[in-house]
Amino acid sequence: MSQAMNLVELAETAPVDAMNALTIRLDDELFAVEAQHVREILELVPITEVPNAPEFVGGLINVRGRVVPLADLRVMFGMKRAEPDEDTRIVVMEVDMDGEPAIVGILADKVHDVTDIEAASIEEAPKVGMRWRPEFIKGIGKRNGGFIIIPNMERIFEISGARTAPVAASEERSAS
């Protein structure tokens, strides 16, 4: 819990002209999610597969007695799935689904750090030359000579059929 509290404290101290972000690695790409939406970071926990669920959100996890859908962003970004290793983490975050907050987990190959990405360094994703659908990308930031992809989490979960039965049910019941 202290790690989650630290993320919240860091998010609150971010300069106004910067995005305070948790950086994660998927495959060989660096991604940034808004730190203010991150609740906690977990080591890998048992995952319950859900029959007939969309491949993107094919499992559920227990987070402090609550059933939480677990999403694999690799699926949405057309990347090969990787076998979990000692660096694999689950980032538990709050996203907006149909105008209401929902708790979800996303798999990360590695969690790096919380950093500020200057607003002036964030550009709109180009319409051509991208390996991902542009509607899934909120922007691309620049840091230390490299690029950081900023996914549009709300759009990703909206497109993936966010209100599937397992996701909706997870908001209404607790894990046994």
Beta strands, then each sheet from edge to edge (+ up, - down):
strand 1: 18-26
strand 2: 29-34
strand 3: 38-43
strand 4: 48-49
strand 5: 59-63
strand 6: 66-71
strand 7: 89-97
strand 8: 100-108
strand 9: 110-118
strand 10: 137-143
strand 11: 146-151
sheet 1: 2+ 1- 9+
sheet 2: 3+ 7- 8+ 6+ 5- 4+
sheet 3: 10+ 11-
end
